[in-house]
Amino acid sequence: MTTTEAAPSGWRPALASAVHLRHDQVRDVDLLLLPERVVVLTGNAGTVLRLCDGEREVPDIVAELMNQYPGAPVADEVPEFLDRIREEGWLR
């Protein structure tokens, strides 16, 4: 997907069916496993994606992360991050 179209209102993000989130204990990093590709996640990207369970809407994910990381720029950064991941086709 190469669109810059905004996510629909009420979107409940979840990993696409061919995408798997794993934690590499040896390297202590989160990974997105895609067909023929591995993406190494940095920062708290894995924490954000673990909340993308298809049940929570984006504002719910933001609220949860604001509780976990008070003072962090969650409200601005998380929706933008999720939109970028959605544009890659890794979230549905």
C-alpha positions in Angstrom: 0.0 0.0 0.0 1.5 3.3 -1.0 -1.3 5.7 -0.1 -1.0 8.5 2.3 -4.8 8.3 3.0 -5.6 8.7 6.7 -6.8 5.7 8.7 -10.6 5.5 8.9 -12.4 6.8 12.0 -12.9 4.0 14.5 -10.0 2.0 13.1 -9.0 -0.9 15.3 -5.5 -1.7 14.1 -4.2 -5.3 14.1 -1.2 -6.9 12.4 -1.8 -8.0 8.9 -2.2 -11.8 8.6 1.2 -12.4 7.1 3.0 -10.2 9.8 4.2 -11.6 13.1 5.6 -9.7 16.1 8.4 -11.5 17.9 11.0 -10.6 20.5 14.5 -11.8 19.9 15.8 -12.6 23.4 19.4 -12.9 22.2 19.6 -9.4 20.8 16.8 -8.1 23.1 14.9 -6.4 20.2 11.4 -6.7 18.8 11.1 -7.9 15.3 8.3 -7.8 12.7 8.5 -11.0 10.6 7.2 -10.5 7.1 7.3 -12.8 4.1 11.0 -12.8 3.0 11.8 -9.8 5.3 12.6 -9.0 8.9 12.1 -5.5 10.3 14.1 -4.7 13.5 11.9 -2.4 15.7 13.5 0.4 17.7 12.4 2.2 20.8 8.9 1.3 22.0 7.6 0.3 18.6 7.0 -3.3 19.8 5.1 -2.1 22.8 2.9 0.0 20.6 2.3 -2.8 18.1 1.5 -5.3 20.9 -1.5 -3.1 21.7 -2.8 -3.4 18.1 -5.0 -6.4 18.8 -8.0 -5.5 16.6 -10.0 -4.7 19.7 -8.7 -1.3 20.7 -9.2 1.9 18.6 -6.2 4.3 18.2 -7.4 6.6 21.0 -7.5 3.6 23.4 -4.0 2.7 22.4 -2.8 6.2 23.0 -4.5 6.4 26.4 -2.9 3.1 27.5 0.5 4.3 26.4 0.0 7.7 28.1 -0.6 5.9 31.3 2.6 3.8 30.8 4.8 6.7 29.7 3.6 9.9 31.3 5.1 13.0 29.7 6.0 11.2 26.5 4.7 12.7 23.2 2.4 9.7 22.7 -0.6 11.6 21.5 1.3 13.0 18.5 3.7 10.2 17.7 1.7 7.0 18.1 -1.1 7.9 15.5 1.6 8.9 13.0 3.6 5.8 13.6 0.5 3.6 13.2 -0.4 5.4 10.0 3.1 4.8 8.6 2.9 1.1 9.5 -0.6 0.9 7.9 0.7 2.5 4.7 3.4 -0.3 4.6 0.6 -2.8 4.7 1.8 -4.3 8.0 -1.4 -3.3 9.9 -5.0 -3.9 8.8 
